[in-house]
Each structure stands twice: as structure tokens, then as C-alpha cells.
Amino acid sequence: MAVLLLDILGSNGFKGYPPLTLTNEEETAIAALTFIGTVYPHQLDHMGHMNVQHYVAMFDQASWAFFESFGLSARRMELEGLGMAALVQHNEYRQELFAGTVVDITTEVLEVNTKTVRFRHVMRRRPDRAVAATSELVAALIDRRERRARPWPDDLREALKRQLEPHASAD
């Protein structure tokens, strides 16, 4: 994500601002940010808060940004016949969200296996940072032609392991 942000900003900065320089901590935080969005009135249910289907939709969008963050872009999936399949998803809802609330989702890698990755999304309200919901998933890399799980290519496995390292060293 930091590379994407730098691509957008360019080496000379953005609209007259100086070039963007990031500390390692800031770069890690940007890489972990996978979604920012607003709760809209049409996402509310009859009880006046955001319906669970929209939490799941936001987590899904965060998943695709997460895949992109370690090199599994839509273009690469198309060119190499790759895909991702959710195997397990466990959601916990902790705070109600109402129309106009801005949320963000950060994502962390928890475990990398031969064909799967286990990761956690954390949705927080802005600006108070209260955790609204979490989603822990296990997803498999698949060969879209064979419709079966396949091992990670070396570059993707290594990129996932690099994302795992900050989490592992924090324990």
C-alpha cells in the first residue's frame, strides 16, 4: 500500500506538497490499512444500525486490498489463473454503527501455510478508534482452471511471511 500511495503522490509530492517520506512504523501502518468507508443510511436495518451484511461487505473489500498488498493483484490472478477462496470466516460484532460513521479496517497476517493464509481484519470507528467488529479468515490460493487449492508461489509466500514478522515479534 505504501508503494501505491507513493505512486499516487509521485516522487515530487502532490499538488505542491513536499515528497512523502515515511518512518518504518508509518509504512507498516499504511500497509495494514485495507479499507476506509462511511456507513450510509441505506445500509441500516429496521433497528437503525448497520446491518451485518454490510460489515461483511466491508471486510470483503478489505480482503481484496490485503491480497493486493502482498502482490496478489487482480491482474496477476487473471494472467496466472489464480484466485482466492474463503474457507473459514468468524465475525464478532462489538459496537453498533450508525449512518454517517466513518470506519477503517486494518489487516494482519496471523499464519501462513503451504496453500492457505489466516488473517484478521479489525474494523474501528473514527475518530475514537473503538473496535466495531473483527473478522478472522482462512483463505486458500486456488488454481482457477483446476478449481483446487495450490501452493503459494515463492514471491507471494515470502511477502506474506514479511507481513507476519511484525505480528510475530510483537508476541
TIMARLO-984077 format. One record per atom (N, C-alpha, C): residue in one letter; atom name; x, y, z; residue number from 1. Coordinates in nm, 3 decimals. Example, Ala and Ser with C-alpha at 12.3 -4.5 7.8 and 13.67 -1.06 7.14 Angstrom:
BEGIN
("A" "N" (1.319 -0.569 0.780) 1)
("A" "CA" (1.230 -0.450 0.780) 1)
("A" "C" (1.320 -0.330 0.780) 1)
("S" "N" (1.285 -0.225 0.708) 2)
("S" "CA" (1.367 -0.106 0.714) 2)
("S" "C" (1.290 0.003 0.787) 2)
//
This chain:
BEGIN
("M" "N" (0.082 -0.119 0.000) 1)
("M" "CA" (0.000 0.000 0.000) 1)
("M" "C" (0.087 0.126 0.000) 1)
("A" "N" (0.199 0.123 0.075) 2)
("A" "CA" (0.285 0.240 0.078) 2)
("A" "C" (0.337 0.270 -0.060) 2)
("V" "N" (0.371 0.164 -0.136) 3)
("V" "CA" (0.418 0.183 -0.273) 3)
("V" "C" (0.309 0.245 -0.357) 3)
("L" "N" (0.185 0.195 -0.343) 4)
("L" "CA" (0.073 0.251 -0.416) 4)
("L" "C" (0.054 0.398 -0.382) 4)
("L" "N" (0.061 0.430 -0.253) 5)
("L" "CA" (0.047 0.568 -0.210) 5)
("L" "C" (0.157 0.654 -0.270) 5)
("L" "N" (0.279 0.604 -0.271) 6)
("L" "CA" (0.390 0.679 -0.330) 6)
("L" "C" (0.371 0.695 -0.480) 6)
("D" "N" (0.317 0.591 -0.547) 7)
("D" "CA" (0.289 0.602 -0.689) 7)
("D" "C" (0.188 0.713 -0.716) 7)
("I" "N" (0.086 0.723 -0.632) 8)
("I" "CA" (-0.017 0.825 -0.649) 8)
("I" "C" (0.042 0.964 -0.623) 8)
("L" "N" (0.122 0.974 -0.516) 9)
("L" "CA" (0.178 1.103 -0.481) 9)
("L" "C" (0.291 1.145 -0.574) 9)
("G" "N" (0.362 1.048 -0.627) 10)
("G" "CA" (0.474 1.078 -0.714) 10)
("G" "C" (0.597 1.120 -0.635) 10)
("S" "N" (0.710 1.120 -0.702) 11)
("S" "CA" (0.836 1.149 -0.632) 11)
("S" "C" (0.848 1.296 -0.596) 11)
("N" "N" (0.771 1.384 -0.658) 12)
("N" "CA" (0.780 1.527 -0.629) 12)
("N" "C" (0.668 1.576 -0.538) 12)
("G" "N" (0.597 1.485 -0.477) 13)
("G" "CA" (0.488 1.525 -0.388) 13)
("G" "C" (0.358 1.540 -0.466) 13)
("F" "N" (0.258 1.591 -0.398) 14)
("F" "CA" (0.124 1.601 -0.455) 14)
("F" "C" (0.075 1.744 -0.442) 14)
("K" "N" (0.038 1.804 -0.555) 15)
("K" "CA" (-0.019 1.938 -0.559) 15)
("K" "C" (0.063 2.038 -0.477) 15)
("G" "N" (0.192 2.038 -0.502) 16)
("G" "CA" (0.278 2.136 -0.437) 16)
("G" "C" (0.329 2.099 -0.299) 16)
("Y" "N" (0.285 1.985 -0.246) 17)
("Y" "CA" (0.336 1.941 -0.116) 17)
("Y" "C" (0.470 1.871 -0.136) 17)
("P" "N" (0.553 1.872 -0.034) 18)
("P" "CA" (0.684 1.806 -0.048) 18)
("P" "C" (0.666 1.655 -0.064) 18)
("P" "N" (0.770 1.587 -0.114) 19)
("P" "CA" (0.763 1.442 -0.129) 19)
("P" "C" (0.730 1.374 0.004) 19)
("L" "N" (0.661 1.263 -0.005) 20)
("L" "CA" (0.622 1.188 0.113) 20)
("L" "C" (0.738 1.101 0.161) 20)
("T" "N" (0.772 1.115 0.287) 21)
("T" "CA" (0.871 1.026 0.348) 21)
("T" "C" (0.806 0.963 0.470) 21)
("L" "N" (0.827 0.835 0.486) 22)
("L" "CA" (0.762 0.761 0.593) 22)
("L" "C" (0.864 0.692 0.681) 22)
("T" "N" (0.835 0.687 0.811) 23)
("T" "CA" (0.915 0.604 0.901) 23)
("T" "C" (0.873 0.459 0.879) 23)
("N" "N" (0.951 0.364 0.929) 24)
("N" "CA" (0.914 0.223 0.917) 24)
("N" "C" (0.779 0.196 0.983) 24)
("E" "N" (0.754 0.259 1.099) 25)
("E" "CA" (0.627 0.239 1.169) 25)
("E" "C" (0.511 0.292 1.085) 25)
("E" "N" (0.528 0.409 1.022) 26)
("E" "CA" (0.423 0.465 0.938) 26)
("E" "C" (0.398 0.378 0.815) 26)
("E" "N" (0.503 0.325 0.756) 27)
("E" "CA" (0.488 0.240 0.639) 27)
("E" "C" (0.414 0.112 0.676) 27)
("T" "N" (0.447 0.054 0.793) 28)
("T" "CA" (0.377 -0.065 0.840) 28)
("T" "C" (0.230 -0.034 0.863) 28)
("A" "N" (0.200 0.081 0.923) 29)
("A" "CA" (0.060 0.119 0.949) 29)
("A" "C" (-0.016 0.136 0.819) 29)
("I" "N" (0.045 0.197 0.719) 30)
("I" "CA" (-0.022 0.216 0.591) 30)
("I" "C" (-0.046 0.081 0.524) 30)
("A" "N" (0.053 -0.009 0.532) 31)
("A" "CA" (0.037 -0.140 0.471) 31)
("A" "C" (-0.077 -0.217 0.537) 31)
("A" "N" (-0.100 -0.194 0.666) 32)
("A" "CA" (-0.205 -0.266 0.737) 32)
("A" "C" (-0.343 -0.207 0.711) 32)
("L" "N" (-0.353 -0.082 0.668) 33)
("L" "CA" (-0.482 -0.019 0.642) 33)
("L" "C" (-0.536 -0.071 0.509) 33)
("T" "N" (-0.651 -0.139 0.515) 34)
("T" "CA" (-0.705 -0.202 0.394) 34)
("T" "C" (-0.842 -0.149 0.353) 34)
("F" "N" (-0.903 -0.063 0.434) 35)
("F" "CA" (-1.035 -0.010 0.398) 35)
("F" "C" (-1.064 0.114 0.480) 35)
("I" "N" (-1.126 0.213 0.415) 36)
("I" "CA" (-1.185 0.330 0.482) 36)
("I" "C" (-1.320 0.352 0.415) 36)
("G" "N" (-1.423 0.370 0.495) 37)
("G" "CA" (-1.555 0.392 0.436) 37)
("G" "C" (-1.650 0.458 0.534) 37)
("T" "N" (-1.766 0.492 0.485) 38)
("T" "CA" (-1.869 0.559 0.563) 38)
("T" "C" (-1.996 0.474 0.562) 38)
("V" "N" (-2.063 0.469 0.675) 39)
("V" "CA" (-2.192 0.400 0.683) 39)
("V" "C" (-2.298 0.491 0.624) 39)
("Y" "N" (-2.373 0.439 0.527) 40)
("Y" "CA" (-2.478 0.515 0.461) 40)
("Y" "C" (-2.616 0.475 0.515) 40)
("P" "N" (-2.713 0.566 0.505) 41)
("P" "CA" (-2.849 0.533 0.554) 41)
("P" "C" (-2.908 0.406 0.493) 41)
("H" "N" (-2.879 0.378 0.367) 42)
("H" "CA" (-2.936 0.258 0.303) 42)
("H" "C" (-2.876 0.128 0.359) 42)
("Q" "N" (-2.769 0.139 0.440) 43)
("Q" "CA" (-2.707 0.020 0.499) 43)
("Q" "C" (-2.766 -0.014 0.636) 43)
("L" "N" (-2.860 0.067 0.683) 44)
("L" "CA" (-2.920 0.044 0.814) 44)
("L" "C" (-3.034 -0.055 0.804) 44)
("D" "N" (-3.054 -0.129 0.912) 45)
("D" "CA" (-3.167 -0.221 0.916) 45)
("D" "C" (-3.283 -0.159 0.994) 45)
("H" "N" (-3.385 -0.237 1.023) 46)
("H" "CA" (-3.504 -0.184 1.090) 46)
("H" "C" (-3.478 -0.145 1.236) 46)
("M" "N" (-3.361 -0.178 1.288) 47)
("M" "CA" (-3.326 -0.136 1.424) 47)
("M" "C" (-3.241 -0.009 1.424) 47)
("G" "N" (-3.213 0.045 1.304) 48)
("G" "CA" (-3.145 0.173 1.294) 48)
("G" "C" (-2.994 0.168 1.294) 48)
("H" "N" (-2.936 0.048 1.295) 49)
("H" "CA" (-2.789 0.039 1.288) 49)
("H" "C" (-2.750 -0.040 1.163) 49)
("M" "N" (-2.620 -0.037 1.130) 50)
("M" "CA" (-2.574 -0.103 1.009) 50)
("M" "C" (-2.601 -0.253 1.018) 50)
("N" "N" (-2.660 -0.307 0.913) 51)
("N" "CA" (-2.692 -0.448 0.905) 51)
("N" "C" (-2.564 -0.529 0.885) 51)
("V" "N" (-2.561 -0.652 0.937) 52)
("V" "CA" (-2.441 -0.735 0.932) 52)
("V" "C" (-2.392 -0.760 0.790) 52)
("Q" "N" (-2.481 -0.763 0.692) 53)
("Q" "CA" (-2.436 -0.787 0.555) 53)
("Q" "C" (-2.337 -0.680 0.508) 53)
("H" "N" (-2.349 -0.559 0.562) 54)
("H" "CA" (-2.260 -0.451 0.520) 54)
("H" "C" (-2.126 -0.456 0.592) 54)
("Y" "N" (-2.124 -0.507 0.715) 55)
("Y" "CA" (-1.996 -0.533 0.781) 55)
("Y" "C" (-1.918 -0.633 0.695) 55)
("V" "N" (-1.985 -0.741 0.656) 56)
("V" "CA" (-1.921 -0.846 0.577) 56)
("V" "C" (-1.873 -0.791 0.442) 56)
("A" "N" (-1.952 -0.705 0.380) 57)
("A" "CA" (-1.911 -0.645 0.252) 57)
("A" "C" (-1.786 -0.559 0.269) 57)
("M" "N" (-1.780 -0.483 0.378) 58)
("M" "CA" (-1.660 -0.401 0.404) 58)
("M" "C" (-1.539 -0.490 0.431) 58)
("F" "N" (-1.558 -0.598 0.506) 59)
("F" "CA" (-1.448 -0.692 0.529) 59)
("F" "C" (-1.403 -0.755 0.397) 59)
("D" "N" (-1.496 -0.783 0.309) 60)
("D" "CA" (-1.461 -0.840 0.179) 60)
("D" "C" (-1.375 -0.743 0.098) 60)
("Q" "N" (-1.414 -0.615 0.098) 61)
("Q" "CA" (-1.333 -0.515 0.027) 61)
("Q" "C" (-1.193 -0.507 0.087) 61)
("A" "N" (-1.185 -0.514 0.220) 62)
("A" "CA" (-1.054 -0.512 0.286) 62)
("A" "C" (-0.971 -0.633 0.246) 62)
("S" "N" (-1.036 -0.748 0.227) 63)
("S" "CA" (-0.962 -0.868 0.186) 63)
("S" "C" (-0.894 -0.848 0.051) 63)
("W" "N" (-0.966 -0.789 -0.044) 64)
("W" "CA" (-0.906 -0.769 -0.176) 64)
("W" "C" (-0.790 -0.670 -0.170) 64)
("A" "N" (-0.801 -0.567 -0.087) 65)
("A" "CA" (-0.688 -0.474 -0.070) 65)
("A" "C" (-0.571 -0.545 -0.003) 65)
("F" "N" (-0.602 -0.632 0.093) 66)
("F" "CA" (-0.497 -0.711 0.159) 66)
("F" "C" (-0.424 -0.798 0.057) 66)
("F" "N" (-0.499 -0.869 -0.029) 67)
("F" "CA" (-0.435 -0.954 -0.129) 67)
("F" "C" (-0.341 -0.871 -0.218) 67)
("E" "N" (-0.387 -0.755 -0.258) 68)
("E" "CA" (-0.305 -0.665 -0.340) 68)
("E" "C" (-0.178 -0.624 -0.266) 68)
("S" "N" (-0.188 -0.608 -0.133) 69)
("S" "CA" (-0.074 -0.559 -0.054) 69)
("S" "C" (0.044 -0.655 -0.055) 69)
("F" "N" (0.021 -0.783 -0.078) 70)
("F" "CA" (0.134 -0.876 -0.083) 70)
("F" "C" (0.161 -0.927 -0.224) 70)
("G" "N" (0.102 -0.861 -0.325) 71)
("G" "CA" (0.137 -0.890 -0.463) 71)
("G" "C" (0.037 -0.972 -0.541) 71)
("L" "N" (-0.075 -1.009 -0.479) 72)
("L" "CA" (-0.177 -1.088 -0.549) 72)
("L" "C" (-0.284 -0.994 -0.604) 72)
("S" "N" (-0.248 -0.926 -0.712) 73)
("S" "CA" (-0.339 -0.830 -0.773) 73)
("S" "C" (-0.441 -0.901 -0.863) 73)
("A" "N" (-0.547 -0.830 -0.897) 74)
("A" "CA" (-0.648 -0.885 -0.989) 74)
("A" "C" (-0.583 -0.918 -1.123) 74)
("R" "N" (-0.492 -0.836 -1.166) 75)
("R" "CA" (-0.422 -0.859 -1.294) 75)
("R" "C" (-0.340 -0.987 -1.288) 75)
("R" "N" (-0.267 -1.006 -1.177) 76)
("R" "CA" (-0.186 -1.128 -1.163) 76)
("R" "C" (-0.277 -1.251 -1.159) 76)
("M" "N" (-0.388 -1.241 -1.087) 77)
("M" "CA" (-0.481 -1.354 -1.082) 77)
("M" "C" (-0.529 -1.390 -1.222) 77)
("E" "N" (-0.561 -1.288 -1.299) 78)
("E" "CA" (-0.609 -1.311 -1.436) 78)
("E" "C" (-0.500 -1.375 -1.522) 78)
("L" "N" (-0.380 -1.319 -1.518) 79)
("L" "CA" (-0.272 -1.369 -1.602) 79)
("L" "C" (-0.228 -1.510 -1.566) 79)
("E" "N" (-0.227 -1.542 -1.436) 80)
("E" "CA" (-0.174 -1.671 -1.391) 80)
("E" "C" (-0.282 -1.773 -1.355) 80)
("G" "N" (-0.409 -1.736 -1.374) 81)
("G" "CA" (-0.517 -1.829 -1.345) 81)
("G" "C" (-0.530 -1.859 -1.196) 81)
("L" "N" (-0.499 -1.759 -1.112) 82)
("L" "CA" (-0.506 -1.776 -0.968) 82)
("L" "C" (-0.635 -1.717 -0.913) 82)
("G" "N" (-0.669 -1.756 -0.793) 83)
("G" "CA" (-0.784 -1.698 -0.725) 83)
("G" "C" (-0.772 -1.724 -0.575) 83)
("M" "N" (-0.863 -1.669 -0.501) 84)
("M" "CA" (-0.868 -1.690 -0.357) 84)
("M" "C" (-1.005 -1.744 -0.321) 84)
("A" "N" (-1.007 -1.836 -0.225) 85)
("A" "CA" (-1.133 -1.892 -0.176) 85)
("A" "C" (-1.135 -1.883 -0.025) 85)
("A" "N" (-1.240 -1.824 0.029) 86)
("A" "CA" (-1.258 -1.819 0.174) 86)
("A" "C" (-1.300 -1.957 0.221) 86)
("L" "N" (-1.230 -2.009 0.322) 87)
("L" "CA" (-1.262 -2.140 0.378) 87)
("L" "C" (-1.334 -2.128 0.511) 87)
("V" "N" (-1.291 -2.031 0.593) 88)
("V" "CA" (-1.348 -2.010 0.725) 88)
("V" "C" (-1.356 -1.859 0.748) 88)
("Q" "N" (-1.467 -1.813 0.805) 89)
("Q" "CA" (-1.479 -1.673 0.843) 89)
("Q" "C" (-1.555 -1.665 0.975) 89)
("H" "N" (-1.491 -1.602 1.073) 90)
("H" "CA" (-1.554 -1.585 1.205) 90)
("H" "C" (-1.563 -1.435 1.232) 90)
("N" "N" (-1.684 -1.384 1.246) 91)
("N" "CA" (-1.706 -1.241 1.271) 91)
("N" "C" (-1.754 -1.219 1.413) 91)
("E" "N" (-1.707 -1.110 1.472) 92)
("E" "CA" (-1.756 -1.066 1.603) 92)
("E" "C" (-1.797 -0.919 1.591) 92)
("Y" "N" (-1.917 -0.889 1.638) 93)
("Y" "CA" (-1.971 -0.754 1.631) 93)
("Y" "C" (-1.969 -0.696 1.771) 93)
("R" "N" (-1.899 -0.582 1.788) 94)
("R" "CA" (-1.879 -0.527 1.922) 94)
("R" "C" (-1.947 -0.393 1.945) 94)
("Q" "N" (-1.964 -0.314 1.840) 95)
("Q" "CA" (-2.024 -0.180 1.853) 95)
("Q" "C" (-2.123 -0.160 1.739) 95)
("E" "N" (-2.235 -0.096 1.771) 96)
("E" "CA" (-2.328 -0.058 1.665) 96)
("E" "C" (-2.266 0.054 1.583) 96)
("L" "N" (-2.299 0.053 1.456) 97)
("L" "CA" (-2.256 0.161 1.367) 97)
("L" "C" (-2.380 0.225 1.307) 97)
("F" "N" (-2.379 0.359 1.300) 98)
("F" "CA" (-2.494 0.435 1.254) 98)
("F" "C" (-2.457 0.517 1.130) 98)
("A" "N" (-2.557 0.564 1.059) 99)
("A" "CA" (-2.535 0.644 0.937) 99)
("A" "C" (-2.442 0.761 0.967) 99)
("G" "N" (-2.348 0.780 0.878) 100)
("G" "CA" (-2.252 0.889 0.891) 100)
("G" "C" (-2.123 0.850 0.962) 100)
("T" "N" (-2.119 0.734 1.023) 101)
("T" "CA" (-1.998 0.690 1.093) 101)
("T" "C" (-1.892 0.651 0.991) 101)
("V" "N" (-1.772 0.702 1.010) 102)
("V" "CA" (-1.658 0.664 0.926) 102)
("V" "C" (-1.583 0.554 0.998) 102)
("V" "N" (-1.549 0.450 0.924) 103)
("V" "CA" (-1.475 0.336 0.980) 103)
("V" "C" (-1.352 0.309 0.896) 103)
("D" "N" (-1.255 0.243 0.958) 104)
("D" "CA" (-1.144 0.189 0.881) 104)
("D" "C" (-1.120 0.046 0.923) 104)
("I" "N" (-1.053 -0.027 0.838) 105)
("I" "CA" (-1.020 -0.166 0.866) 105)
("I" "C" (-0.870 -0.183 0.847) 105)
("T" "N" (-0.807 -0.244 0.947) 106)
("T" "CA" (-0.667 -0.285 0.935) 106)
("T" "C" (-0.663 -0.437 0.930) 106)
("T" "N" (-0.559 -0.488 0.869) 107)
("T" "CA" (-0.549 -0.632 0.848) 107)
("T" "C" (-0.411 -0.679 0.891) 107)
("E" "N" (-0.408 -0.793 0.960) 108)
("E" "CA" (-0.281 -0.852 0.999) 108)
("E" "C" (-0.279 -1.000 0.964) 108)
("V" "N" (-0.161 -1.046 0.922) 109)
("V" "CA" (-0.140 -1.187 0.892) 109)
("V" "C" (-0.116 -1.260 1.023) 109)
("L" "N" (-0.186 -1.370 1.044) 110)
("L" "CA" (-0.170 -1.450 1.165) 110)
("L" "C" (-0.092 -1.578 1.141) 110)
("E" "N" (-0.107 -1.636 1.022) 111)
("E" "CA" (-0.043 -1.764 0.993) 111)
("E" "C" (-0.035 -1.785 0.843) 111)
("V" "N" (0.078 -1.838 0.797) 112)
("V" "CA" (0.096 -1.870 0.656) 112)
("V" "C" (0.129 -2.018 0.645) 112)
("N" "N" (0.050 -2.090 0.565) 113)
("N" "CA" (0.074 -2.232 0.541) 113)
("N" "C" (0.101 -2.253 0.392) 113)
("T" "N" (0.122 -2.376 0.353) 114)
("T" "CA" (0.159 -2.408 0.215) 114)
("T" "C" (0.061 -2.353 0.113) 114)
("K" "N" (-0.070 -2.365 0.142) 115)
("K" "CA" (-0.173 -2.323 0.046) 115)
("K" "C" (-0.270 -2.221 0.102) 115)
("T" "N" (-0.257 -2.188 0.230) 116)
("T" "CA" (-0.356 -2.101 0.295) 116)
("T" "C" (-0.288 -1.989 0.372) 116)
("V" "N" (-0.371 -1.890 0.405) 117)
("V" "CA" (-0.329 -1.781 0.493) 117)
("V" "C" (-0.444 -1.755 0.591) 117)
("R" "N" (-0.407 -1.732 0.716) 118)
("R" "CA" (-0.505 -1.694 0.818) 118)
("R" "C" (-0.476 -1.549 0.853) 118)
("F" "N" (-0.580 -1.465 0.848) 119)
("F" "CA" (-0.562 -1.323 0.874) 119)
("F" "C" (-0.682 -1.267 0.948) 119)
("R" "N" (-0.660 -1.151 1.011) 120)
("R" "CA" (-0.765 -1.086 1.090) 120)
("R" "C" (-0.783 -0.942 1.043) 120)
("H" "N" (-0.911 -0.907 1.023) 121)
("H" "CA" (-0.949 -0.769 0.997) 121)
("H" "C" (-1.002 -0.710 1.128) 121)
("V" "N" (-0.967 -0.586 1.155) 122)
("V" "CA" (-1.023 -0.514 1.270) 122)
("V" "C" (-1.085 -0.385 1.217) 122)
("M" "N" (-1.217 -0.371 1.237) 123)
("M" "CA" (-1.290 -0.251 1.195) 123)
("M" "C" (-1.301 -0.158 1.315) 123)
("R" "N" (-1.256 -0.033 1.296) 124)
("R" "CA" (-1.262 0.067 1.403) 124)
("R" "C" (-1.340 0.188 1.357) 124)
("R" "N" (-1.411 0.246 1.456) 125)
("R" "CA" (-1.479 0.374 1.433) 125)
("R" "C" (-1.375 0.485 1.434) 125)
("R" "N" (-1.395 0.583 1.351) 126)
("R" "CA" (-1.312 0.702 1.357) 126)
("R" "C" (-1.394 0.811 1.424) 126)
("P" "N" (-1.343 0.902 1.499) 127)
("P" "CA" (-1.202 0.913 1.536) 127)
("P" "C" (-1.168 0.846 1.669) 127)
("D" "N" (-1.265 0.784 1.737) 128)
("D" "CA" (-1.236 0.734 1.873) 128)
("D" "C" (-1.162 0.600 1.875) 128)
("R" "N" (-1.148 0.532 1.759) 129)
("R" "CA" (-1.072 0.408 1.743) 129)
("R" "C" (-1.136 0.289 1.814) 129)
("A" "N" (-1.262 0.301 1.855) 130)
("A" "CA" (-1.331 0.189 1.919) 130)
("A" "C" (-1.347 0.076 1.817) 130)
("V" "N" (-1.320 -0.046 1.861) 131)
("V" "CA" (-1.336 -0.162 1.773) 131)
("V" "C" (-1.485 -0.190 1.755) 131)
("A" "N" (-1.530 -0.183 1.631) 132)
("A" "CA" (-1.671 -0.209 1.599) 132)
("A" "C" (-1.694 -0.356 1.568) 132)
("A" "N" (-1.597 -0.419 1.501) 133)
("A" "CA" (-1.612 -0.560 1.463) 133)
("A" "C" (-1.477 -0.616 1.424) 133)
("T" "N" (-1.467 -0.748 1.430) 134)
("T" "CA" (-1.347 -0.818 1.381) 134)
("T" "C" (-1.392 -0.933 1.291) 134)
("S" "N" (-1.303 -0.971 1.203) 135)
("S" "CA" (-1.329 -1.086 1.116) 135)
("S" "C" (-1.199 -1.161 1.098) 135)
("E" "N" (-1.198 -1.287 1.138) 136)
("E" "CA" (-1.081 -1.371 1.119) 136)
("E" "C" (-1.114 -1.472 1.010) 136)
("L" "N" (-1.025 -1.483 0.912) 137)
("L" "CA" (-1.049 -1.568 0.796) 137)
("L" "C" (-0.933 -1.662 0.770) 137)
("V" "N" (-0.966 -1.775 0.710) 138)
("V" "CA" (-0.868 -1.863 0.648) 138)
("V" "C" (-0.906 -1.867 0.502) 138)
("A" "N" (-0.810 -1.837 0.416) 139)
("A" "CA" (-0.835 -1.836 0.272) 139)
("A" "C" (-0.728 -1.919 0.202) 139)
("A" "N" (-0.766 -1.982 0.094) 140)
("A" "CA" (-0.674 -2.064 0.016) 140)
("A" "C" (-0.649 -2.001 -0.120) 140)
("L" "N" (-0.525 -2.014 -0.165) 141)
("L" "CA" (-0.491 -1.978 -0.302) 141)
("L" "C" (-0.539 -2.093 -0.390) 141)
("I" "N" (-0.610 -2.060 -0.498) 142)
("I" "CA" (-0.660 -2.166 -0.584) 142)
("I" "C" (-0.612 -2.149 -0.727) 142)
("D" "N" (-0.604 -2.261 -0.796) 143)
("D" "CA" (-0.584 -2.265 -0.940) 143)
("D" "C" (-0.724 -2.259 -0.999) 143)
("R" "N" (-0.754 -2.151 -1.070) 144)
("R" "CA" (-0.890 -2.132 -1.119) 144)
("R" "C" (-0.928 -2.230 -1.230) 144)
("R" "N" (-0.830 -2.282 -1.301) 145)
("R" "CA" (-0.861 -2.381 -1.405) 145)
("R" "C" (-0.897 -2.515 -1.342) 145)
("E" "N" (-0.818 -2.558 -1.242) 146)
("E" "CA" (-0.843 -2.688 -1.177) 146)
("E" "C" (-0.944 -2.678 -1.064) 146)
("R" "N" (-0.972 -2.555 -1.017) 147)
("R" "CA" (-1.066 -2.531 -0.907) 147)
("R" "C" (-1.022 -2.603 -0.780) 147)
("R" "N" (-0.890 -2.601 -0.756) 148)
("R" "CA" (-0.833 -2.666 -0.639) 148)
("R" "C" (-0.730 -2.574 -0.574) 148)
("A" "N" (-0.710 -2.594 -0.445) 149)
("A" "CA" (-0.605 -2.520 -0.374) 149)
("A" "C" (-0.469 -2.557 -0.431) 149)
("R" "N" (-0.381 -2.460 -0.431) 150)
("R" "CA" (-0.245 -2.482 -0.482) 150)
("R" "C" (-0.146 -2.412 -0.391) 150)
("P" "N" (-0.019 -2.453 -0.393) 151)
("P" "CA" (0.082 -2.386 -0.309) 151)
("P" "C" (0.105 -2.242 -0.354) 151)
("W" "N" (0.146 -2.159 -0.257) 152)
("W" "CA" (0.181 -2.020 -0.286) 152)
("W" "C" (0.305 -2.016 -0.374) 152)
("P" "N" (0.308 -1.931 -0.478) 153)
("P" "CA" (0.435 -1.905 -0.546) 153)
("P" "C" (0.534 -1.846 -0.444) 153)
("D" "N" (0.661 -1.870 -0.465) 154)
("D" "CA" (0.763 -1.829 -0.369) 154)
("D" "C" (0.754 -1.681 -0.332) 154)
("D" "N" (0.735 -1.592 -0.432) 155)
("D" "CA" (0.734 -1.449 -0.403) 155)
("D" "C" (0.616 -1.409 -0.314) 155)
("L" "N" (0.499 -1.472 -0.336) 156)
("L" "CA" (0.382 -1.439 -0.253) 156)
("L" "C" (0.399 -1.494 -0.112) 156)
("R" "N" (0.450 -1.616 -0.101) 157)
("R" "CA" (0.472 -1.675 0.032) 157)
("R" "C" (0.570 -1.590 0.112) 157)
("E" "N" (0.677 -1.545 0.048) 158)
("E" "CA" (0.776 -1.461 0.117) 158)
("E" "C" (0.716 -1.326 0.157) 158)
("A" "N" (0.635 -1.267 0.070) 159)
("A" "CA" (0.570 -1.139 0.102) 159)
("A" "C" (0.474 -1.156 0.220) 159)
("L" "N" (0.401 -1.265 0.223) 160)
("L" "CA" (0.311 -1.292 0.337) 160)
("L" "C" (0.391 -1.311 0.465) 160)
("K" "N" (0.501 -1.382 0.456) 161)
("K" "CA" (0.583 -1.404 0.576) 161)
("K" "C" (0.641 -1.272 0.627) 161)
("R" "N" (0.675 -1.181 0.537) 162)
("R" "CA" (0.724 -1.049 0.581) 162)
("R" "C" (0.616 -0.975 0.656) 162)
("Q" "N" (0.490 -0.988 0.614) 163)
("Q" "CA" (0.380 -0.923 0.686) 163)
("Q" "C" (0.354 -0.992 0.819) 163)
("L" "N" (0.386 -1.118 0.829) 164)
("L" "CA" (0.368 -1.194 0.953) 164)
("L" "C" (0.472 -1.154 1.058) 164)
("E" "N" (0.592 -1.120 1.015) 165)
("E" "CA" (0.702 -1.092 1.108) 165)
("E" "C" (0.672 -0.983 1.210) 165)
("P" "N" (0.616 -0.866 1.173) 166)
("P" "CA" (0.587 -0.766 1.277) 166)
("P" "C" (0.489 -0.819 1.382) 166)
("H" "N" (0.390 -0.898 1.338) 167)
("H" "CA" (0.292 -0.955 1.433) 167)
("H" "C" (0.360 -1.057 1.523) 167)
("A" "N" (0.443 -1.143 1.466) 168)
("A" "CA" (0.509 -1.248 1.544) 168)
("A" "C" (0.606 -1.188 1.647) 168)
("S" "N" (0.675 -1.080 1.610) 169)
("S" "CA" (0.772 -1.021 1.703) 169)
("S" "C" (0.703 -0.943 1.814) 169)
("A" "N" (0.574 -0.909 1.795) 170)
("A" "CA" (0.501 -0.835 1.899) 170)
("A" "C" (0.454 -0.927 2.010) 170)
("D" "N" (0.449 -1.058 1.986) 171)
("D" "CA" (0.402 -1.153 2.087) 171)
("D" "C" (0.506 -1.182 2.192) 171)
//
